[in-house]
């Protein structure tokens, strides 16, 4: 069962719970029902309050659900109380994302990063894992002395493991820095693919480089950074193209911190290809979320090109009038936008031309601040300047 709670303005609430359902399916679960609630503030004990908890419990019995997943983060006490009240396993959004990452990580570095994030998440929830144990064998008349509580033993073991993982990840980060310095000395132009999860980054990466990396229509299909050389005939030079982990709303801070070495590929790139699912009904929110994460890792001011992918999924009346135009970000900064379909190759030649232009001008100043004289740019209509009013989904006539 899926549960979402609306806490009013300023809270991240998805009334459809569609994204949570996709996350659950990515983790191997089958959603059977969705429940939404509205509160002014979370209930300290049960998050949703006793009345809504009773309603959820009756639905769990009705649908014979094996677990309940909340779209928001739960405190350890709330999670423990809900499991006791509902009689089934309870998971929050953070725990669900960590499960997916744990199942998808393939490289040594990725596994280290996911394990670190999982242990940091679990360390605050030990009280519910060992609530049936109080003390190890010991005391008067017994061998071994009073001993430590089981929770203390587990916390100490987890702390030691976290320390070990952090030390190993520091070595990984040094190795990546050595590789980056080598590319810098060679004068390599570095391009990183970033974007919301399931926007089609890996499919686009394969279409451009023929890399053959895993791509699927699911959230977080790939977690490990892959880098390939891409030769641009128009620029008569090669660039490095890196495919990075996808972002998502309310991405756990432990994951952002753990994937620092991976996300550093984006933070130190010369140009970002910000891939957007053009067919998504919430693409504006997804763009804003990606920009927020980029700001948090120090990549917010890097030149970027918006790549509106999956244009083949749009109906004819919503097709863009140009392969390429200029878009104004919420900050007021402008960047080029390219409409493509990585699946059928539409717009890929235009995208290669944009990459060639960026590689020739160096750090992409031309893309960083396009001129007002660009015939494809209109400050009050960032979709199309010389065609009929755009029917493109989700875009107001004035983006700012």
Beta strands, then each sheet from edge to edge (+ up, - down):
strand 1: 2-6
strand 2: 34-38
strand 3: 67-70
strand 4: 89-91
strand 5: 189-195
strand 6: 226-232
strand 7: 237-243
strand 8: 271-277
strand 9: 304-309
strand 10: 324-328
strand 11: 334-339
sheet 1: 2+ 1+ 3+ 4+
sheet 2: 6+ 7- 5- 8- 9- 11- 10+
end
